[in-house]
């Protein structure tokens, strides 16, 4: 049986226009064999949720440099839950203060702050999606 590629949304919520990091991460994930849907800059939480559901994505990565990460991450988690997509793997990167990490992790996000290694991001997504796929398989 052929394993389908991991489908991941990479998004820039809000008015933050600096997207170099998001594009670099998206490229690394794509080069690792994942199917990446980059939504572009200035996305609303509802648009990110709609793309996630429409594309049947297994993961969503937010890039936030504006300091509004707690608001965006909280609203995205809530909206995904409302849409029946609570099983989507969540990542957030960018300028994330150490003091906010625990709160983001409680919401279910894996935090990759500025300066994170691309290989660590790729490996985490691969490993966690594989674990979730295996856990979701029905016994024969």
N, C-alpha and C positions, 0 to 999 in steps of 0.2 A: 504494500500500500504506500502510495506517495504522500508524504506529509506536506500539507499546504503551507505556503509561506506565511509568516506572521504578518498580520495587517495592523499597522500602527498609524494613528493620527498624530501629527506634530502641529501644534497651534500656538499662536501669539495672541492672547486675549487683550482686549482693551486698546488703549491709545499708544502703547509702547511701540515705537517704530523701528527699534534696533533688532534686526532679525538675523544677523550674521551667525550667532551661536545656534539658533534653531536650524538654520540651513546646513551648518556643519554637522550637527547631530543627525539631521535627516539624511544627509549624504552617507554618513558612516553606517546608519542602519540599513540603507538601501544597498550599499556595497557589501553588507553582511548577508544579503539575500532576503531582506524583509521587504514587504510591500508597504511603502510609505506614502501617506497622503498628507501633503503639507498644505494647510488651509490658508496660509499667508498671514499677513499682519492685520491688526485691528478687528479681530473676531469677537463676537459676543459669545457668552457661555451657551446660549441657546443654539447658535450656529455650530459650535463645536460639538454639542450633544447630537444635533441633527446629523452632522457628518459621521459621527461615531456609529450611530444607529444605522444610517443608510449604507455605510461602507462595511458594516458588520465587523468593526475593528475589535481586536483583542486587547489593545492598549492605546492609551492617550498620553502624550507627553506635552506638557505646557512649558513654555519659555516665558518667564516673567522677570523683567528688569525694573519695573516701575515701582516696586514696593507694595503692590496690591495683591500679592500672592495669596494671602490668607482669605481675602474676599473671593477671588476667582476660584480658588481650589475648593472652598466651602460650597459655593454655588454650583460648581461643576459636579461635585460629589452628590449633592442633593438632587440635581436635575437628572443625572444618570440613574440614580435610584428610582426616581419617579417614572423614568422611561423603561424600567425593567432591565437596565444594563449595569447593575451593581457589581457584576463579575468582571468588568473591564479593569485591566491593570493600569494603575495611575502613576505617572512620574511627573515631577516638576523640577525645573532647573532655572538657573539664573542667579540673581542677587538675592540669596535667601539667608537672612540672619540666623545664626546658631540658635538664638532664643525661640525661633519659630519652627524649628525642625520637629520637635516633639508633637506639636499641634498638627502639623501636616502629616506626620506618620500616623497619628490617631485617626485622621481622616482616610488613611489607606494609601497615602502617597509615599513613593520612594523619592528622596530628595537627592538631586545631583547639582550641587552648587557650582558657581563659576570656578573654572579650573579643573573640573572633573575630567577624568580620562575617558576618551571615547570608547576604548575597549571595555572599560568597566560598565558603561551604559549598555553596550551591545550584549555583553555577557549576562548582565542582569535580566534584560528583556528575554533573551533566549532561554535562560534557565527557568525563569518564573513562568513564562508562557508554556514551556514544555511540562513543567510541574502541574500547571492548571489543566492542561489538555489531558494528561495522564489521570489526574484525579477525577476528571469529568467523564471518563470512559466507563461505559456500562460493562459489567462482566458478561462474557459470552455464554 
